[in-house]
Amino acid sequence: MENDSTLYVGLDVHKDSITVAYAIGMSEVELFGKVGTMHIDIDRLCKKLQTKARHICFVYEAGPCGYGLYRRLVDKGFDCMVCAPSLIPRKPGDRVKTDRRDAIKLVRSLRAGDLSAVHVPSIEDEAFRDLARAWSAAREDLKAARCRLKSFLLAHGIHYLGHPNWGPTHRRWISTFSFDSAWQQLAFNEHRRTIEDRLAQCERLELALRESVTSWLVLPGRTRVAGYARD
């Protein structure tokens, strides 16, 4: 074990596998290989790497796999950076991407100090953000469902003469229509049912979001200033 050296570890993280590369101090970067993404796989990897150096620094790119790996490594006492993929230095013309090349490049960039870390939210902040994103997605789904119904009615020569704001009057007007074809009636009913479902979903999420704001603002380490949270 090279106790006085730092072990730099690059992780190219995917859903089912992690490609690992490492370098001890300024030595040549070596490919460790692929490991699984389960907790037991990470624990085994850490034990093997600990035989190479006392101080270990991990890095991986921010992506769809989230921050669970970061939290696990930090909880085990390791240094870990989640870096911004768009800010990783790239040589002109270097367009070939493989898991192996990416892991090695992460090691070299980490060792050179060329990476920019992204902010890793706390578990509470991430949960609040997930709820806000679900509410936003539900609103987009509602908007799309309403557009589909409007297009359906327009295709059959039906359009609202007032302001189509989806208020009570507008919705009552929509409910007055029926179609001779059973298939068209079924399609019309499904369009309306989708809108009502999405509307109820938005209302549930908005209520949950309103209730969670108060709890989120009073978390430890956060103070409320002029209606906003400040860390």
N, C-alpha and C positions, 0 to 999 in steps of 0.2 A: 504494500500500500504506500502510495506517495503522499504522506500526510500533509506536506507543505504545499501541495498543488491543488488547484481547483479542477474538478471534473465538469466539463461543459457538455450538456446533453440536449440534443435536438430531437424533438418528437414530431413526426408527421402523423397527425391524428385523423383517423377515419372511424366510421361507425363500428366496424368489426375488428379493426386491427390498428396497431401503432407501429410505425417504422422508427427505429431508434438508431441514432448515431452519436458518437461521443469523442471527446478529445481530452487528454490529461494535460493541463497547462497549455503550452505552445506546441505540443507534439502533433503529429499527423492525425487527422480526423479518421476514425475507424467506424465501420458499420457494425452495429450490434446485431441487427436483424429485426424481425417482426415479432411483436408480442400481442396478446389479446387485450381487450379493454375492460375485462372484469376486475374487480378489486383484488382478487387473488393473483391475477397476472401482474398488476401494478406492484403489489407487495413483493413478488418474486423478483421483478426487475430492480426494484430499489435495493433489495438485499444483495443482488449480484453487483450492482454499481457501487455499493458501499465498500466492497472489497478492493476497489481501485483507488479511491481517494476519500478523504474525510469530508471535504467541502464539495457539495454537488449543487450545480445550478442547472435547472431545467428551463426549457423554452418550447412553446408551441404556438401556432398561429390561432388567432381568434376565428371561430367558425361555428357551424351548426351544432357541433358536439358540446358547446357550452363551456361552463366553468367548473364542472364537477371534478375533472382531473386536477385542475389547479388547486382546488380546496383540499383534495385528498393529499396531494404532495406537500402543501403548506402545513396541513395538520400533522404530517409525519416529520416536520421539522426541516424540510428542504426549501431552498430558494427556488422560486418559479416565476417566470414571466410569461404572460400571454401577450403576444406582439401583434401589431396591426399589419395584416398581409399587404395592404397597399403601400406601406412604407418600407418594405424590405428592399434593400439595395439590389438592383439587377443590372448585369452587364448588358450593353447594347447587343441585340441579336440573340440573347440567351432566352430562347423560347421553349426549350425542351424541359418538360416537367415530369419527373417521376418521383415516387415516394422516397427512393434512396437519395436522389439529388437534393430534394427539398430538405430532408433531415440533415444532410451534410452541410447544406447552405445555412441552415439555422444555427448549427454549431459554430461555424466560422463567423457569422454575423454577430452572434451573442458574444463570442470571445473578443471581437473587435469593437464592441460597444456601438454597433450600427443599428440596433433595433429600437423601435419605439413601443413602449408598453401601452396597452389599453387599460382603461379603468375597469377593474373587476368589482362588480356590485356585491353588496352583502346579500345573503340569502333572502332577507326581508325585502330589500330593494328590488331584487330580481323577481320576487313573487308579485310585488306591486306592479312592476312593469309588465309582467305576463298578463295580469288581469286587465291592465290598460290596453294592451295589444289585442286581447280577446274582444274587448268592447269596441275598439276601432274596427276590427275585422267584421264584427257583427253589423256595425253600421254600414260598412261597404256592401255586405251581403244583402242588407235590407234595401239599399239604394239600387243594387243590381236587380233584385226581385221586382221592385216597382217599375224599373225600366222595361223589364220583360213583359209585365202585364200591360203597360202602356203600348208597347209595340204590338202585342197581341190584339188589343182592342182597335188600334189604328189600322191594322191589317184587315179588320172587318168593318171598316168605315165608321168607327165609333171614337169620338174625341170629346173631351170635356171643354165646354165653352167658357167656364170660369177659370180661376187660378187653381191648378192642380197641386194643392199643397198637402194632400193626403190627410186633411182634417176631417171632422165628422161629416160635413156636408158632402165632400168629395167621395168619401168612402160609402156613404149611403147611396150616392148616385151609381157607383160601381156595382153595388149589391142588387140593383134593380134589373140587371141584364140576365138574360138566359138565351140559350142557343138551341136551335132545332136538332142539330146533330149531337148525339150522345157523346161522341168523341170530343167535339169542340167544347161541350159543357164540362166534361171531365177535365180537359186542359185548363179551362177558365177557373174551375174550382181549385185545381192544384196551384195555379198561380196565386190565387187569393189566399189559400191556406199557407203557402210558403211565406207570403208577406206577413200574415198574422203571427206565424211562428217566429220569424226573424224579429218582428216588433216586440214580441214577448221576451225574446232572448236579450234584445237591447235593453229593455226595461229592467230585467233581472241583473244584468251586468252593470248597468248604470247605478242601480241601488247598491250593489255590492261595492262598487268603486267609491261611491259617496261615503259609505260606512267605513271603508278601509282607509280613506284619506286621513281621518282623525287619528286612527291607530298608527299609521305610518309616520305622521308628523311628530308623534310623541315618543318615538323609539329612542333608546339611549344614544347620546352623542349627537342628537339632532335638536335644534331649537327653531322655533317658529318666528320668523321675522317678516313683518308686513304681509302675512298670509302665505309665505313660502317657507319651504324647509331649507335649512342651512346646516351642513355637516360641521 
